[in-house]
Amino acid sequence: MEITFSTTPDGIELQRNPSVFKINLIKRVFLPLMEEWFNGILNGLKDADLLIVSVMSIIPALSCLQKSEKTKAIGIFSYPCLRTNEFAPPALSGKSESSFNWVNSMKWKMFEYGAASMYTDTINQLRAKHNLPPVNLRYEQLVEAAVNKQMITATIYSKYLIPRPADWAENHLLVGPIFEPQTDQIPTIPSDLEEILDKWANEKIIYVGIGSMMSIMFGKNEQMQFLGQIQSCLRQMKIKTIFSLVGFQDLDQNSPTNEESIFYLKQTIPHSWLFPKISAAIHHGGAGTTHASLRHGLPTLILPFGADQPFNADRVALNRLGPKPIPIKELTVNKLTAAIQDLLDNFTLYRNNARKIGPLMESEDGLERCIQIIEKELI
């Protein structure tokens, strides 16, 4: 999927200008992927005892499962993707909830209708090739047809960001996030990074890490424009900043050069090593990075691109863990300056809330709970 989004004209267009109303464009991108996933999963089921279903593989995975009576299945989802009246679908790239449950319910119905409209014909054509009857693409009907029972699902998202919905069935679990494993092995760290962290040890340090989305969402010129906006804001505010350039395309290795208050990080550094050494984080709001910054008690400002990122950003703001997010397409120097000023003005509040929630998230132990679910199903 990443290759499709970053190398094909349709994939690039959809990533840069996502919209649920671009049905034909979405079909051109996802239908070939759906067929590839379907065939790949079907081949994998031949020797499989357990199928782990992800967010993106729900439709093809459950559509294939009927071909293997001995294979069990569970779902492990990186963000909530099961219908509820209590919040909106994260994949719709919007706010996390409405004041009215009926609005949330309507959004889930719209989301499910859109998925069914796009994929039903393709999936049933693929099923027909393997002598499988047509199927309704509603989640409950897919599960019933595939496993003839309720399927255990584990959503690796923190209940301290959003509570487990009371209207979920008991087999749907909110198990908490999975973090980078603790290790005694010390990563290779650039000496100049260690020096700057020592030099700034008594000052507030902000980490900016948006680069993982850059090459997917923006062309080179747009990336340089975005970089310039961030630089202008940080220079104006004279904030000590670790700015990750990982993910920016075609940057000269010697440019930009470090400045008095900005250190440019040009290689990947584990969050588990870096985040305990900084004061706050600005990032794109992926579920993993969001949980990681909060785990380390960091006030967090999110600049979301799409998918579940606006949902995660909204949860951060609603829980007073950081300022209101700025969608990346709406970013300006003035908006970013105001958001960072909010972060600084309310730093103690955001930090106290983040430090309270961080240990609670870690205690959820999402990894161990997923392992237990897998082991139980394999017995």
C-alpha positions as a Markdown table, in Angstrom:
| # | Residue | x | y | z |
|---|---|---|---|---|
| 1 | Met | 0.0 | 0.0 | 0.0 |
| 2 | Glu | 2.8 | 2.4 | 0.9 |
| 3 | Ile | 4.4 | 1.7 | -2.6 |
| 4 | Thr | 1.1 | 2.4 | -4.3 |
| 5 | Phe | 0.5 | 5.6 | -2.4 |
| 6 | Ser | 4.0 | 6.9 | -3.1 |
| 7 | Thr | 4.7 | 5.8 | -6.7 |
| 8 | Thr | 1.4 | 5.7 | -8.6 |
| 9 | Pro | -0.3 | 8.9 | -9.8 |
| 10 | Asp | -3.7 | 7.8 | -8.4 |
| 11 | Gly | -2.1 | 6.8 | -5.0 |
| 12 | Ile | -0.2 | 10.1 | -4.8 |
| 13 | Glu | -3.3 | 12.1 | -5.6 |
| 14 | Leu | -5.4 | 10.3 | -3.0 |
| 15 | Gln | -2.8 | 10.7 | -0.3 |
| 16 | Arg | -2.4 | 14.4 | -0.9 |
| 17 | Asn | -6.1 | 15.2 | -1.3 |
| 18 | Pro | -8.0 | 12.6 | 0.6 |
| 19 | Ser | -11.8 | 12.7 | 0.5 |
| 20 | Val | -14.5 | 10.1 | 1.0 |
| 21 | Phe | -16.3 | 11.7 | -2.0 |
| 22 | Lys | -13.6 | 10.6 | -4.5 |
| 23 | Ile | -15.1 | 7.2 | -5.0 |
| 24 | Asn | -13.7 | 6.5 | -8.5 |
| 25 | Leu | -10.2 | 7.5 | -7.4 |
| 26 | Ile | -10.5 | 5.4 | -4.2 |
| 27 | Lys | -11.6 | 2.4 | -6.3 |
| 28 | Arg | -8.7 | 2.8 | -8.8 |
| 29 | Val | -6.3 | 2.8 | -5.8 |
| 30 | Phe | -7.8 | 0.1 | -3.6 |
| 31 | Leu | -9.5 | -2.4 | -5.8 |
| 32 | Pro | -6.2 | -3.8 | -7.3 |
| 33 | Leu | -4.8 | -3.8 | -3.7 |
| 34 | Met | -7.8 | -5.7 | -2.5 |
| 35 | Glu | -7.4 | -8.4 | -5.1 |
| 36 | Glu | -3.7 | -8.7 | -4.3 |
| 37 | Trp | -4.4 | -9.0 | -0.6 |
| 38 | Phe | -7.2 | -11.5 | -1.2 |
| 39 | Asn | -5.0 | -13.8 | -3.3 |
| 40 | Gly | -2.0 | -13.4 | -0.8 |
| 41 | Ile | -4.2 | -14.2 | 2.2 |
| 42 | Leu | -5.8 | -17.2 | 0.4 |
| 43 | Asn | -2.4 | -18.7 | -0.3 |
| 44 | Gly | -1.2 | -18.1 | 3.2 |
| 45 | Leu | -4.2 | -19.9 | 4.7 |
| 46 | Lys | -3.1 | -23.2 | 3.3 |
| 47 | Asp | -0.7 | -23.9 | 6.2 |
| 48 | Ala | -2.0 | -21.5 | 8.8 |
| 49 | Asp | -3.4 | -22.3 | 12.2 |
| 50 | Leu | -4.3 | -18.7 | 13.0 |
| 51 | Leu | -5.1 | -15.7 | 10.9 |
| 52 | Ile | -4.5 | -12.3 | 12.5 |
| 53 | Val | -6.8 | -9.7 | 10.8 |
| 54 | Ser | -5.6 | -6.1 | 10.7 |
| 55 | Val | -7.5 | -2.9 | 10.0 |
| 56 | Met | -6.7 | -2.9 | 6.3 |
| 57 | Ser | -7.2 | -6.6 | 5.8 |
| 58 | Ile | -10.6 | -7.0 | 7.4 |
| 59 | Ile | -12.6 | -7.4 | 4.1 |
| 60 | Pro | -10.3 | -9.7 | 2.1 |
| 61 | Ala | -9.2 | -11.7 | 5.2 |
| 62 | Leu | -12.7 | -12.6 | 6.4 |
| 63 | Ser | -13.8 | -13.2 | 2.8 |
| 64 | Cys | -11.0 | -15.8 | 2.4 |
| 65 | Leu | -11.4 | -17.5 | 5.7 |
| 66 | Gln | -14.2 | -19.8 | 4.6 |
| 67 | Lys | -11.7 | -21.7 | 2.4 |
| 68 | Ser | -9.9 | -23.0 | 5.4 |
| 69 | Glu | -12.0 | -24.7 | 8.0 |
| 70 | Lys | -9.1 | -25.4 | 10.4 |
| 71 | Thr | -7.8 | -21.9 | 10.5 |
| 72 | Lys | -8.9 | -19.8 | 13.5 |
| 73 | Ala | -9.0 | -16.0 | 13.4 |
| 74 | Ile | -8.6 | -13.0 | 15.7 |
| 75 | Gly | -8.5 | -9.2 | 14.9 |
| 76 | Ile | -5.7 | -7.0 | 16.1 |
| 77 | Phe | -6.5 | -3.4 | 15.2 |
| 78 | Ser | -4.2 | -0.3 | 15.5 |
| 79 | Tyr | -7.2 | 2.0 | 16.2 |
| 80 | Pro | -10.9 | 1.5 | 16.9 |
| 81 | Cys | -12.6 | 0.2 | 13.7 |
| 82 | Leu | -15.8 | -1.5 | 15.1 |
| 83 | Arg | -19.1 | 0.3 | 15.0 |
| 84 | Thr | -20.3 | 2.2 | 18.1 |
| 85 | Asn | -22.6 | 5.0 | 19.0 |
| 86 | Glu | -20.1 | 6.6 | 21.3 |
| 87 | Phe | -17.6 | 8.0 | 18.7 |
| 88 | Ala | -17.1 | 8.4 | 15.0 |
| 89 | Pro | -15.1 | 6.2 | 12.7 |
| 90 | Pro | -11.4 | 7.1 | 13.0 |
| 91 | Ala | -10.8 | 6.3 | 9.3 |
| 92 | Leu | -13.1 | 9.1 | 8.2 |
| 93 | Ser | -10.4 | 11.6 | 9.1 |
| 94 | Gly | -12.5 | 13.8 | 11.3 |
| 95 | Lys | -13.2 | 14.7 | 14.9 |
| 96 | Ser | -13.5 | 11.8 | 17.3 |
| 97 | Glu | -17.1 | 12.3 | 18.5 |
| 98 | Ser | -20.3 | 14.3 | 18.2 |
| 99 | Ser | -22.4 | 15.5 | 21.1 |
| 100 | Phe | -25.2 | 13.3 | 19.7 |
| 101 | Asn | -24.9 | 9.5 | 19.5 |
| 102 | Trp | -27.1 | 9.4 | 16.4 |
| 103 | Val | -24.6 | 11.4 | 14.5 |
| 104 | Asn | -21.8 | 9.0 | 15.4 |
| 105 | Ser | -24.1 | 6.1 | 14.4 |
| 106 | Met | -24.9 | 7.8 | 11.1 |
| 107 | Lys | -21.1 | 8.3 | 10.3 |
| 108 | Trp | -20.5 | 4.6 | 10.9 |
| 109 | Lys | -23.3 | 3.7 | 8.6 |
| 110 | Met | -21.9 | 6.0 | 5.9 |
| 111 | Phe | -18.5 | 4.5 | 6.4 |
| 112 | Glu | -19.8 | 0.9 | 6.1 |
| 113 | Tyr | -22.0 | 1.8 | 3.1 |
| 114 | Gly | -19.0 | 3.4 | 1.3 |
| 115 | Ala | -16.9 | 0.3 | 1.9 |
| 116 | Ala | -19.6 | -2.0 | 0.8 |
| 117 | Ser | -20.3 | 0.0 | -2.3 |
| 118 | Met | -16.6 | 0.0 | -3.3 |
| 119 | Tyr | -15.6 | -3.6 | -2.6 |
| 120 | Thr | -18.7 | -5.8 | -2.8 |
| 121 | Asp | -18.5 | -6.6 | -6.5 |
| 122 | Thr | -14.8 | -7.1 | -6.5 |
| 123 | Ile | -14.8 | -9.4 | -3.4 |
| 124 | Asn | -17.7 | -11.5 | -4.7 |
| 125 | Gln | -16.1 | -11.9 | -8.1 |
| 126 | Leu | -12.9 | -13.1 | -6.3 |
| 127 | Arg | -15.0 | -15.4 | -4.1 |
| 128 | Ala | -16.8 | -16.9 | -7.1 |
| 129 | Lys | -13.5 | -17.9 | -8.7 |
| 130 | His | -12.9 | -20.1 | -5.6 |
| 131 | Asn | -16.4 | -21.5 | -5.4 |
| 132 | Leu | -17.4 | -19.3 | -2.5 |
| 133 | Pro | -21.0 | -17.9 | -2.3 |
| 134 | Pro | -21.5 | -14.1 | -2.4 |
| 135 | Val | -21.3 | -12.3 | 0.9 |
| 136 | Asn | -22.6 | -9.2 | 2.5 |
| 137 | Leu | -19.6 | -6.9 | 3.5 |
| 138 | Arg | -21.1 | -5.8 | 6.8 |
| 139 | Tyr | -18.6 | -6.7 | 9.5 |
| 140 | Glu | -21.0 | -8.9 | 11.5 |
| 141 | Gln | -22.1 | -10.9 | 8.4 |
| 142 | Leu | -18.4 | -11.3 | 7.3 |
| 143 | Val | -17.5 | -12.8 | 10.6 |
| 144 | Glu | -20.5 | -15.0 | 10.8 |
| 145 | Ala | -19.8 | -16.4 | 7.3 |
| 146 | Ala | -16.1 | -16.8 | 8.0 |
| 147 | Val | -15.9 | -18.3 | 11.4 |
| 148 | Asn | -19.5 | -19.1 | 12.4 |
| 149 | Lys | -19.0 | -17.5 | 15.8 |
| 150 | Gln | -18.0 | -14.2 | 17.4 |
| 151 | Met | -14.3 | -13.3 | 16.7 |
| 152 | Ile | -12.1 | -12.0 | 19.4 |
| 153 | Thr | -10.7 | -8.6 | 18.5 |
| 154 | Ala | -8.0 | -6.6 | 20.3 |
| 155 | Thr | -7.7 | -2.9 | 19.6 |
| 156 | Ile | -4.3 | -1.6 | 20.6 |
| 157 | Tyr | -5.5 | 1.8 | 21.8 |
| 158 | Ser | -5.5 | 3.3 | 25.2 |
| 159 | Lys | -8.7 | 3.4 | 27.3 |
| 160 | Tyr | -7.2 | 6.6 | 28.8 |
| 161 | Leu | -7.5 | 8.3 | 25.4 |
| 162 | Ile | -10.9 | 7.0 | 24.7 |
| 163 | Pro | -13.0 | 4.7 | 26.9 |
| 164 | Arg | -14.0 | 1.3 | 25.7 |
| 165 | Pro | -17.5 | 1.7 | 24.2 |
| 166 | Ala | -20.3 | 0.2 | 26.4 |
| 167 | Asp | -22.1 | -1.0 | 23.3 |
| 168 | Trp | -19.3 | -3.2 | 22.1 |
| 169 | Ala | -19.8 | -6.9 | 22.4 |
| 170 | Glu | -17.8 | -8.5 | 25.2 |
| 171 | Asn | -15.5 | -10.2 | 22.6 |
| 172 | His | -14.2 | -6.8 | 21.5 |
| 173 | Leu | -11.4 | -5.8 | 23.7 |
| 174 | Leu | -9.5 | -2.5 | 24.1 |
| 175 | Val | -6.2 | -3.8 | 25.3 |
| 176 | Gly | -4.0 | -0.7 | 25.3 |
| 177 | Pro | -1.1 | 0.4 | 23.1 |
| 178 | Ile | 2.0 | -1.6 | 22.1 |
| 179 | Phe | 5.2 | 0.3 | 22.8 |
| 180 | Glu | 8.8 | -0.3 | 21.7 |
| 181 | Pro | 10.2 | -3.1 | 23.8 |
| 182 | Gln | 12.6 | -2.0 | 26.6 |
| 183 | Thr | 16.2 | -3.2 | 25.8 |
| 184 | Asp | 19.6 | -2.9 | 27.5 |
| 185 | Gln | 21.2 | -2.4 | 24.1 |
| 186 | Ile | 22.0 | 1.3 | 23.7 |
| 187 | Pro | 21.4 | 2.6 | 20.1 |
| 188 | Thr | 24.1 | 4.4 | 18.2 |
| 189 | Ile | 23.5 | 8.0 | 18.8 |
| 190 | Pro | 25.3 | 10.9 | 17.0 |
| 191 | Ser | 27.8 | 12.6 | 19.3 |
| 192 | Asp | 26.5 | 16.0 | 18.3 |
| 193 | Leu | 23.0 | 15.1 | 19.3 |
| 194 | Glu | 24.2 | 14.0 | 22.8 |
| 195 | Glu | 26.2 | 17.2 | 23.1 |
| 196 | Ile | 23.3 | 19.4 | 22.2 |
| 197 | Leu | 21.0 | 17.6 | 24.6 |
| 198 | Asp | 23.6 | 18.1 | 27.4 |
| 199 | Lys | 23.9 | 21.8 | 26.5 |
| 200 | Trp | 20.1 | 22.3 | 26.6 |
| 201 | Ala | 19.6 | 20.1 | 29.6 |
| 202 | Asn | 18.0 | 22.9 | 31.7 |
| 203 | Glu | 15.8 | 24.3 | 29.0 |
| 204 | Lys | 12.5 | 23.2 | 27.3 |
| 205 | Ile | 13.2 | 21.2 | 24.2 |
| 206 | Ile | 10.6 | 20.5 | 21.6 |
| 207 | Tyr | 10.8 | 17.6 | 19.2 |
| 208 | Val | 9.4 | 18.0 | 15.7 |
| 209 | Gly | 8.9 | 14.8 | 13.7 |
| 210 | Ile | 6.6 | 14.9 | 10.7 |
| 211 | Gly | 9.0 | 13.5 | 8.1 |
| 212 | Ser | 7.6 | 10.0 | 7.9 |
| 213 | Met | 4.6 | 11.4 | 6.1 |
| 214 | Met | 6.5 | 13.9 | 3.9 |
| 215 | Ser | 7.4 | 11.8 | 0.9 |
| 216 | Ile | 4.0 | 10.2 | 0.7 |
| 217 | Met | 1.9 | 13.4 | 1.0 |
| 218 | Phe | 4.1 | 16.2 | -0.5 |
| 219 | Gly | 6.2 | 16.7 | -3.5 |
| 220 | Lys | 9.7 | 18.2 | -3.1 |
| 221 | Asn | 8.6 | 21.8 | -3.4 |
| 222 | Glu | 5.8 | 21.4 | -0.9 |
| 223 | Gln | 8.2 | 19.7 | 1.5 |
| 224 | Met | 10.5 | 22.7 | 1.3 |
| 225 | Gln | 7.6 | 25.1 | 1.8 |
| 226 | Phe | 6.5 | 23.2 | 4.9 |
| 227 | Leu | 10.1 | 23.1 | 6.2 |
| 228 | Gly | 10.3 | 26.8 | 5.7 |
| 229 | Gln | 7.1 | 27.5 | 7.6 |
| 230 | Ile | 8.3 | 25.4 | 10.6 |
| 231 | Gln | 11.8 | 27.1 | 10.5 |
| 232 | Ser | 10.3 | 30.6 | 10.4 |
| 233 | Cys | 8.1 | 29.9 | 13.4 |
| 234 | Leu | 10.9 | 28.2 | 15.5 |
| 235 | Arg | 13.4 | 31.0 | 14.7 |
| 236 | Gln | 10.9 | 33.7 | 15.6 |
| 237 | Met | 10.1 | 32.0 | 18.9 |
| 238 | Lys | 13.7 | 31.0 | 19.6 |
| 239 | Ile | 12.6 | 27.6 | 21.0 |
| 240 | Lys | 15.2 | 24.9 | 21.5 |
| 241 | Thr | 14.2 | 22.3 | 18.9 |
| 242 | Ile | 15.2 | 18.8 | 17.8 |
| 243 | Phe | 13.9 | 18.8 | 14.2 |
| 244 | Ser | 13.8 | 15.4 | 12.5 |
| 245 | Leu | 14.5 | 15.5 | 8.8 |
| 246 | Val | 13.9 | 11.8 | 8.3 |
| 247 | Gly | 11.5 | 11.3 | 5.5 |
| 248 | Phe | 12.2 | 14.6 | 3.7 |
| 249 | Gln | 13.2 | 13.9 | 0.1 |
| 250 | Asp | 16.4 | 15.1 | -1.7 |
| 251 | Leu | 17.7 | 17.1 | 1.1 |
| 252 | Asp | 21.5 | 17.8 | 0.8 |
| 253 | Gln | 23.2 | 15.9 | 3.7 |
| 254 | Asn | 24.9 | 19.1 | 4.7 |
| 255 | Ser | 21.8 | 21.3 | 4.5 |
| 256 | Pro | 20.1 | 22.7 | 6.5 |
| 257 | Thr | 22.9 | 23.2 | 9.0 |
| 258 | Asn | 22.3 | 23.3 | 12.7 |
| 259 | Glu | 21.4 | 26.7 | 14.2 |
| 260 | Glu | 21.6 | 28.3 | 17.6 |
| 261 | Ser | 18.2 | 26.9 | 18.7 |
| 262 | Ile | 17.5 | 24.2 | 16.1 |
| 263 | Phe | 19.3 | 20.9 | 15.8 |
| 264 | Tyr | 18.5 | 19.0 | 12.6 |
| 265 | Leu | 18.3 | 15.2 | 13.2 |
| 266 | Lys | 19.1 | 13.3 | 10.0 |
| 267 | Gln | 18.8 | 9.7 | 11.1 |
| 268 | Thr | 16.1 | 7.7 | 12.9 |
| 269 | Ile | 16.5 | 7.6 | 16.7 |
| 270 | Pro | 14.3 | 5.4 | 18.8 |
| 271 | His | 11.5 | 7.3 | 20.6 |
| 272 | Ser | 12.2 | 5.3 | 23.7 |
| 273 | Trp | 15.7 | 6.8 | 23.9 |
| 274 | Leu | 14.9 | 10.4 | 22.7 |
| 275 | Phe | 11.5 | 11.2 | 24.3 |
| 276 | Pro | 12.7 | 11.0 | 27.9 |
| 277 | Lys | 15.2 | 13.7 | 27.1 |
| 278 | Ile | 12.8 | 16.3 | 25.7 |
| 279 | Ser | 10.0 | 18.5 | 27.0 |
| 280 | Ala | 7.2 | 18.3 | 24.3 |
| 281 | Ala | 6.5 | 16.8 | 20.9 |
| 282 | Ile | 5.0 | 18.0 | 17.6 |
| 283 | His | 4.2 | 15.2 | 15.2 |
| 284 | His | 1.7 | 13.9 | 12.6 |
| 285 | Gly | -0.5 | 11.9 | 15.1 |
| 286 | Gly | -0.1 | 8.3 | 14.1 |
| 287 | Ala | -1.5 | 6.0 | 16.8 |
| 288 | Gly | 2.0 | 4.7 | 17.6 |
| 289 | Thr | 3.7 | 8.0 | 17.9 |
| 290 | Thr | 0.8 | 9.6 | 19.8 |
| 291 | His | 0.9 | 6.9 | 22.4 |
| 292 | Ala | 4.7 | 7.0 | 22.6 |
| 293 | Ser | 4.8 | 10.8 | 23.2 |
| 294 | Leu | 2.2 | 10.5 | 25.9 |
| 295 | Arg | 3.8 | 7.5 | 27.5 |
| 296 | His | 6.8 | 9.7 | 28.2 |
| 297 | Gly | 4.7 | 12.5 | 29.6 |
| 298 | Leu | 5.1 | 14.9 | 26.7 |
| 299 | Pro | 2.7 | 17.7 | 26.0 |
| 300 | Thr | 1.8 | 17.0 | 22.4 |
| 301 | Leu | 0.8 | 19.1 | 19.4 |
| 302 | Ile | -0.5 | 17.2 | 16.4 |
| 303 | Leu | -0.4 | 18.3 | 12.8 |
| 304 | Pro | -2.5 | 15.5 | 11.2 |
| 305 | Phe | -2.5 | 14.5 | 7.6 |
| 306 | Gly | -5.3 | 12.0 | 7.3 |
| 307 | Ala | -6.6 | 8.5 | 8.1 |
| 308 | Asp | -6.9 | 8.1 | 11.9 |
| 309 | Gln | -4.5 | 11.0 | 12.7 |
| 310 | Pro | -7.3 | 13.7 | 13.1 |
| 311 | Phe | -9.1 | 11.3 | 15.4 |
| 312 | Asn | -6.0 | 10.8 | 17.6 |
| 313 | Ala | -5.3 | 14.5 | 17.5 |
| 314 | Asp | -8.8 | 15.3 | 18.7 |
| 315 | Arg | -8.4 | 12.8 | 21.6 |
| 316 | Val | -5.2 | 14.6 | 22.7 |
| 317 | Ala | -6.9 | 18.0 | 22.7 |
| 318 | Leu | -10.1 | 16.8 | 24.4 |
| 319 | Asn | -8.0 | 15.2 | 27.2 |
| 320 | Arg | -6.0 | 18.4 | 27.6 |
| 321 | Leu | -2.8 | 16.8 | 26.7 |
| 322 | Gly | -1.8 | 19.4 | 24.2 |
| 323 | Pro | -3.2 | 22.3 | 22.1 |
| 324 | Lys | -5.9 | 22.0 | 19.4 |
| 325 | Pro | -4.4 | 20.3 | 16.3 |
| 326 | Ile | -3.7 | 22.0 | 13.1 |
| 327 | Pro | -4.6 | 20.0 | 9.9 |
| 328 | Ile | -1.4 | 19.9 | 7.8 |
| 329 | Lys | -3.3 | 21.4 | 4.8 |
| 330 | Glu | -4.3 | 24.4 | 7.0 |
| 331 | Leu | -0.8 | 25.1 | 8.5 |
| 332 | Thr | 0.5 | 28.6 | 8.4 |
| 333 | Val | 3.3 | 30.3 | 10.4 |
| 334 | Asn | 0.7 | 32.3 | 12.4 |
| 335 | Lys | -1.4 | 29.2 | 13.3 |
| 336 | Leu | 1.7 | 27.2 | 14.3 |
| 337 | Thr | 3.1 | 30.1 | 16.3 |
| 338 | Ala | -0.2 | 30.5 | 18.2 |
| 339 | Ala | -0.4 | 26.7 | 18.8 |
| 340 | Ile | 3.2 | 26.5 | 20.2 |
| 341 | Gln | 2.5 | 29.6 | 22.3 |
| 342 | Asp | -0.6 | 27.8 | 23.7 |
| 343 | Leu | 1.7 | 24.8 | 24.4 |
| 344 | Leu | 4.1 | 27.0 | 26.3 |
| 345 | Asp | 1.5 | 29.0 | 28.1 |
| 346 | Asn | -0.3 | 25.9 | 29.3 |
| 347 | Phe | 2.8 | 23.7 | 29.6 |
| 348 | Thr | 2.4 | 22.7 | 33.2 |
| 349 | Leu | -1.2 | 21.7 | 32.7 |
| 350 | Tyr | -0.5 | 19.6 | 29.6 |
| 351 | Arg | 2.6 | 18.1 | 31.2 |
| 352 | Asn | 0.9 | 17.1 | 34.4 |
| 353 | Asn | -2.0 | 15.5 | 32.4 |
| 354 | Ala | 0.5 | 13.7 | 30.2 |
| 355 | Arg | 2.6 | 12.5 | 33.1 |
| 356 | Lys | -0.5 | 11.2 | 34.8 |
| 357 | Ile | -1.7 | 9.3 | 31.7 |
| 358 | Gly | 1.7 | 7.9 | 30.6 |
| 359 | Pro | 2.2 | 5.3 | 33.4 |
| 360 | Leu | -1.4 | 4.3 | 33.1 |
| 361 | Met | -1.0 | 3.6 | 29.4 |
| 362 | Glu | 2.2 | 1.6 | 30.0 |
| 363 | Ser | 0.4 | -0.5 | 32.7 |
| 364 | Glu | -2.3 | -1.6 | 30.1 |
| 365 | Asp | 0.5 | -3.8 | 28.5 |
| 366 | Gly | -1.1 | -4.1 | 25.1 |
| 367 | Leu | 1.6 | -6.4 | 23.9 |
| 368 | Glu | 1.2 | -9.0 | 26.7 |
| 369 | Arg | -2.6 | -9.0 | 26.3 |
| 370 | Cys | -2.3 | -9.6 | 22.6 |
| 371 | Ile | 0.1 | -12.5 | 23.2 |
| 372 | Gln | -2.3 | -14.0 | 25.7 |
| 373 | Ile | -5.1 | -13.8 | 23.2 |
| 374 | Ile | -3.0 | -15.4 | 20.4 |
| 375 | Glu | -1.9 | -18.2 | 22.7 |
| 376 | Lys | -5.4 | -18.9 | 23.9 |
| 377 | Glu | -6.7 | -19.2 | 20.4 |
| 378 | Leu | -3.9 | -21.6 | 19.4 |
| 379 | Ile | -4.7 | -24.1 | 22.3 |
